Amino acid sequence: MEQVQAQLQQAYAEELIETLRGKCFDKCVTKPGSSLSSGESSCVSRCVDRYIEAMGIILILHTSVLFKMFRRKTTSQAEQENNEAALREAKIKELKTLIGELSGRSSLYCSDPCLKRYLEARSWNVGKAKKMLEETLKWRSTFKPEEIRWDEVSGEGETGKVYKAGFHDRSGRTVLILRPGLQNTKSLENQMKHLVYLIENAIMNLPEDQEQMSWLIDFTDWSLSTSVPIKSARETINILQNHYPERLAVAFLYNPPRLFEAFWKIVKYFIDAKTFIKVKFVYPKNPESVELMSSFFDEENLPTEFGGKALLQYNHEEFSKQMNQDDVKTADFWGLVHSNNNHQQQSSSGFSGAEIAPEPIQTNT
């Protein structure tokens, strides 16, 4: 509002000067000279006084009208935002009702923020979000991502092809570093298990005010011989965008070789629009892409492989210790109690069979 008033005052001053020159002087000064006569001076003074008085009234009226318009617009925006928030809350409640009563880990998973992510992923279409969520619950009941432990997938991580970084982006989000050139196995099942484990771990370590993670993909040593098969890439995309919707904030593909373009032309057709816009290509010689990356990361934390100043080091032994500690937190969160009782049935992850039995998915039809 202050800016509006300043603009009006400036316009008023400009109008006053123009009026003095174009109206009062033309009216009062009949014979231009080096000075004004007393009569001309009095005439100009009266003309200016009347005009200032009239313009003052007009300025007050204009300011009053603009203020009312500004206040009405602000109120309208606030009401619109409140209405949108209320509508979204109503849709979250509707989705919760449609999903029905859940128990155990399904109940823990389907929190209000979770339902909001599924609705966001389906443009707030409750029916589509319900279908998407039900598919995820079925997937989780068979894949059991919360039961995967580091000792089951540590062999996949020996080269550091995927791991959680020791730094966050500028928004405090967890960062996963992916180095496809260091692929060291052939089993698609184990590769997906390893990736899902690290996604779950990244989510578990998100700050309270964050729901998304960032990916940094380093193409050093990448070639067609070391690239993941199309089937593996497709499955990765499927898991990320269909079972972890709105969990990815951004994925930076740093300096991919030209050979990757052929691979990308195939893979990109598996990516939905909401995920596609989060994928950013960064080339060191392209100032715009480098600037975009700098807006997400502090170069002091960013490894040199991504154009930063930090030294990228992956110590498998130290990382394993960290993951083993996180496994305890994960088990605690999901209610999976580790048991050393040899008389109880044990799963491959070291948790009692009674604790990890698949639970039914209850849905309303």
C-alpha positions in Angstrom: 0.0 0.0 0.0 2.9 2.4 0.8 4.2 1.8 -2.7 0.8 2.7 -4.2 0.7 5.9 -2.2 4.3 6.9 -3.3 3.3 6.3 -6.9 0.2 8.5 -6.5 2.3 11.3 -4.9 4.8 11.2 -7.7 2.0 11.4 -10.3 0.4 14.2 -8.4 3.7 16.2 -8.4 4.1 15.7 -12.1 0.6 16.7 -12.8 1.0 19.8 -10.6 4.1 21.0 -12.5 2.3 20.4 -15.9 -0.7 22.4 -14.7 1.4 25.3 -13.5 3.1 25.4 -16.9 0.1 24.7 -19.1 -2.9 26.3 -17.3 -2.1 28.8 -14.6 0.7 30.6 -16.5 -1.2 30.5 -19.8 -4.2 32.0 -18.0 -2.5 34.6 -15.8 0.5 35.7 -17.9 -0.6 37.6 -21.0 2.8 39.1 -21.9 5.8 36.9 -21.0 8.7 38.9 -19.5 11.6 38.6 -17.2 9.4 38.8 -14.1 5.7 38.7 -13.1 3.7 41.8 -12.3 1.9 41.9 -9.0 -1.4 41.1 -10.7 0.1 38.2 -12.6 1.7 36.9 -9.4 -1.6 37.0 -7.5 -3.4 35.3 -10.3 -0.9 32.4 -10.5 -1.0 32.1 -6.7 -4.8 31.8 -6.6 -4.8 29.4 -9.6 -2.3 27.1 -7.9 -4.1 27.2 -4.6 -7.4 26.2 -6.1 -5.7 23.4 -8.1 -3.8 22.1 -5.1 -7.0 22.0 -3.1 -8.9 20.2 -5.9 -6.1 17.7 -6.5 -5.8 17.0 -2.8 -9.5 16.0 -2.7 -9.0 13.8 -5.8 -5.9 12.3 -4.4 -7.7 11.4 -1.2 -10.5 9.8 -3.1 -8.2 7.9 -5.4 -6.2 6.6 -2.4 -9.3 5.6 -0.6 -10.6 3.7 -3.6 -7.2 2.0 -4.2 -6.9 1.0 -0.6 -10.4 -0.6 -0.6 -9.5 -2.4 -3.8 -6.2 -3.6 -2.3 -7.9 -4.7 0.9 -10.6 -6.5 -1.1 -8.0 -8.3 -3.2 -6.0 -9.3 -0.2 -9.1 -10.6 1.6 -10.1 -12.4 -1.5 -6.7 -14.1 -1.8 -6.8 -15.1 1.8 -10.3 -16.5 1.5 -9.3 -18.4 -1.6 -6.3 -19.9 0.1 -8.4 -20.9 3.1 -11.0 -22.5 0.9 -8.3 -24.4 -1.0 -6.8 -25.6 2.3 -10.2 -26.7 3.6 -10.9 -28.5 0.3 -7.7 -30.4 0.5 -8.3 -31.4 4.1 -11.7 -32.7 3.1 -10.1 -34.8 0.3 -7.6 -36.2 2.7 -10.5 -37.3 5.0 -12.4 -38.7 2.1 -9.4 -40.7 1.0 -8.9 -42.0 4.5 -12.6 -43.1 4.6 -12.4 -44.8 1.3 -9.2 -46.7 2.2 -10.9 -48.0 5.4 -9.6 -48.9 8.8 -6.0 -50.2 8.7 -3.8 -51.8 11.3 -0.2 -52.4 12.1 2.4 -51.1 9.6 -0.3 -50.1 7.0 -1.8 -47.8 9.6 1.6 -46.3 10.3 2.3 -45.8 6.6 -1.0 -44.1 5.8 -0.5 -41.0 7.8 -2.2 -37.7 6.7 1.0 -36.4 5.1 1.3 -39.7 3.2 -2.3 -39.4 1.9 -1.6 -35.9 0.9 1.4 -37.0 -1.2 -0.7 -39.6 -3.0 -3.4 -37.0 -3.7 -0.8 -34.5 -4.9 0.7 -37.2 -7.2 -2.8 -37.7 -8.8 -3.7 -34.0 -9.0 -6.0 -34.3 -6.0 -8.2 -36.8 -7.7 -9.4 -38.9 -4.8 -10.4 -42.0 -6.9 -7.0 -42.1 -8.6 -5.1 -41.5 -5.4 -7.0 -44.4 -3.7 -6.1 -46.8 -6.5 -2.5 -45.7 -6.4 -2.3 -46.1 -2.6 -3.9 -49.5 -2.7 -1.4 -50.7 -5.2 1.4 -49.4 -3.0 0.0 -51.2 0.1 -0.1 -54.4 -1.9 3.4 -53.9 -3.1 4.6 -53.2 0.5 2.9 -56.3 1.8 4.9 -58.5 -0.6 8.2 -56.5 -1.0 8.3 -55.6 2.7 10.7 -52.7 2.4 10.6 -51.9 6.1 12.1 -55.4 6.9 15.2 -55.1 4.6 18.3 -54.8 6.7 21.8 -53.7 5.7 23.4 -57.0 6.0 21.1 -58.3 3.3 22.1 -55.7 0.7 25.6 -54.6 1.8 27.2 -56.6 -1.0 25.4 -54.4 -3.5 26.8 -51.3 -1.8 30.5 -52.3 -1.7 31.5 -50.0 -4.6 29.4 -47.1 -3.3 27.2 -47.1 -6.4 24.3 -45.8 -4.3 24.6 -44.3 -0.8 23.3 -41.6 1.5 25.5 -38.5 1.4 27.0 -37.1 4.6 25.5 -33.6 3.8 22.1 -32.1 3.0 20.9 -29.8 0.3 20.2 -26.1 1.1 16.7 -27.0 2.2 17.9 -29.6 4.6 16.8 -32.6 2.5 18.6 -36.0 2.6 20.8 -36.6 -0.4 21.3 -39.9 -2.2 24.4 -40.2 -4.5 24.1 -42.6 -7.4 27.1 -43.6 -9.4 25.9 -46.0 -12.2 29.4 -46.4 -13.5 30.2 -48.5 -10.4 27.6 -51.1 -11.0 29.0 -54.4 -9.5 26.2 -57.0 -9.7 23.8 -58.6 -12.2 20.8 -59.5 -10.0 17.9 -57.1 -10.7 16.1 -58.3 -7.6 19.0 -57.5 -5.3 19.7 -54.2 -7.0 16.1 -53.1 -6.4 16.2 -54.4 -2.8 19.4 -52.3 -2.2 17.8 -49.2 -3.8 14.6 -49.5 -1.9 16.5 -50.0 1.4 18.4 -46.7 0.8 15.2 -44.8 -0.2 13.5 -46.0 3.0 16.7 -45.0 5.0 16.8 -41.6 3.4 13.1 -41.0 4.3 13.7 -42.2 7.8 16.5 -39.6 8.2 14.6 -36.7 6.8 14.2 -33.6 9.1 10.8 -33.1 10.6 10.0 -30.2 8.2 11.0 -32.1 5.1 9.2 -34.9 3.1 11.5 -35.1 0.1 15.0 -36.1 -0.8 17.4 -35.0 -3.5 19.4 -37.3 -5.9 22.8 -36.6 -7.3 23.8 -38.9 -10.2 27.4 -39.0 -11.2 28.2 -40.4 -14.6 31.9 -40.9 -14.1 33.1 -44.2 -15.7 29.6 -44.7 -17.1 29.4 -46.6 -20.4 27.0 -48.8 -22.3 28.7 -51.8 -20.8 28.3 -50.6 -17.2 24.8 -49.1 -17.7 21.8 -50.7 -16.0 19.5 -52.6 -18.3 16.4 -50.9 -19.6 14.4 -53.3 -17.4 16.3 -52.2 -14.3 15.8 -48.5 -15.1 12.1 -49.0 -15.8 11.7 -50.8 -12.5 13.6 -48.1 -10.6 11.3 -45.5 -12.1 8.2 -47.5 -11.4 9.1 -47.9 -7.7 10.1 -44.3 -7.2 7.1 -42.6 -8.8 4.4 -45.1 -8.0 5.3 -46.3 -4.5 7.2 -43.2 -3.2 5.2 -40.4 -4.8 6.3 -36.8 -4.1 9.4 -38.1 -2.2 11.8 -36.8 -4.9 12.5 -33.1 -4.8 15.0 -33.1 -7.7 17.4 -35.5 -9.5 20.5 -33.9 -11.0 22.1 -35.9 -13.8 25.7 -34.5 -13.7 27.6 -34.4 -17.0 26.2 -37.4 -18.7 28.1 -38.6 -21.8 26.6 -38.2 -25.2 26.1 -42.0 -25.3 23.6 -41.6 -22.5 21.3 -39.6 -24.8 20.3 -42.8 -26.6 19.6 -44.5 -23.3 17.6 -41.5 -22.1 15.4 -41.4 -25.2 14.1 -44.8 -24.2 13.9 -44.4 -20.5 12.1 -41.0 -20.4 8.9 -42.5 -21.8 8.5 -44.5 -18.6 8.6 -41.3 -16.5 5.3 -39.4 -15.7 5.1 -35.7 -16.1 5.4 -34.8 -12.4 8.6 -36.8 -12.1 10.0 -35.7 -15.4 10.1 -32.0 -14.5 12.2 -32.9 -11.4 15.0 -34.4 -13.6 17.7 -31.8 -14.3 20.7 -32.2 -16.6 23.8 -30.4 -15.5 26.8 -29.7 -17.7 29.9 -28.0 -16.1 30.3 -25.8 -19.2 26.7 -24.6 -19.1 26.4 -21.7 -16.7 22.7 -21.9 -16.4 22.6 -25.5 -15.3 25.5 -25.0 -12.9 23.7 -22.0 -11.4 20.6 -24.1 -10.9 22.6 -26.8 -9.1 24.2 -24.1 -6.9 20.8 -23.0 -5.9 20.2 -26.4 -4.4 23.7 -27.2 -2.9 26.4 -25.4 -1.1 29.6 -25.9 -3.1 31.6 -26.3 0.1 29.6 -29.5 0.8 29.2 -30.6 -2.8 31.8 -33.2 -4.0 34.2 -32.2 -6.8 32.6 -34.8 -9.0 29.6 -32.5 -9.0 31.4 -29.3 -9.4 31.9 -28.6 -5.7 34.9 -28.3 -3.4 34.4 -31.3 -1.1 36.3 -34.6 -1.5 34.0 -37.5 -2.3 34.9 -40.5 -0.2 32.9 -43.7 0.3 34.1 -45.9 3.1 32.0 -49.1 3.0 33.0 -50.2 6.5 32.0 -46.9 8.1 28.8 -46.6 6.0 27.9 -50.1 7.1 28.2 -49.1 10.8 25.9 -46.2 10.2 23.3 -48.3 8.4 23.4 -50.9 11.1 22.6 -48.2 13.7 19.8 -46.9 11.5 18.4 -50.4 11.2 17.7 -50.3 14.9 15.7 -47.0 14.5 13.8 -48.5 11.6 12.8 -51.6 13.5 11.7 -49.5 16.4 9.6 -47.2 14.2 7.8 -50.1 12.5 7.4 -52.1 15.7 9.8 -54.9 14.6 11.4 -56.3 17.7 14.7 -58.1 17.2 14.7 -61.4 18.9 17.7 -63.6 19.9 15.5 -66.4 21.1 16.5 -69.5 19.1 13.2 -71.2 19.8 11.3 -68.6 17.8 11.0 -68.7 14.0 13.5 -66.2 12.5 13.4 -64.4 9.2 16.4 -63.7 7.0 16.5 -60.2 8.4 16.8 -61.5 12.0 13.4 -60.5 13.2 10.8 -62.8 14.6 8.4 -64.4 12.1 5.4 -63.4 14.2 6.4 -59.8 13.8 6.9 -59.8 10.1 3.9 -61.9 9.0 2.1 -60.1 6.1 -0.9 -58.2 7.3 -4.1 -58.1 5.2 -5.0 -54.9 3.3 -8.4 -53.7 4.2 -10.1 -51.6 1.6 -13.6 -50.4 1.0 -15.1 -51.3 -2.4 
